[in-house]
Amino acid sequence: MKDIPGFYFYPGDWLSNPHVSEMSDAQYRAYHTLLCKSWLSEPPATLPNDDALLARLAGVSMETWQQISAPIKARFKVNGNDRLYHPKLLATFKEAKRKYENRAKAASQRWKKDEYKA
């Protein structure tokens, strides 16, 4: 959803996560890039379940992807449409979408009230 351009990033959570702290520099960069790419994907918070595309999205060669992908792919799950998703990021997206829709609904109701005053 293009109306939700980003997500909160919590450095303490990120840096204290044992899965992240055990990654090599290349894994760390690829993982972070893929999380960002998944946020911007359609459907939101998903990635294609295809190693060639994941390598390209992560900005690494296929050879490098084959060497670094295991701990990265372990952080994702496969949904019913054979797309990868990150459970925490998907939950974050759903919460952001809920808040966005609630704000939009409240604003719409305010505007309707203001129309009657005119």
Buried (B, 14 or more C-beta within 10 A) or exposed (E): BEEBEEBEEEEEEEEEBEEBEEBEEBBBBBBBBBBBBBBEBEEBBBBBBEEEEBBBBBEBEEEBBEEBBEBBBEBBEEBEEEBBBBEBBBEBBEEBBEEEEEEEEEEEEEEEEEEEEE
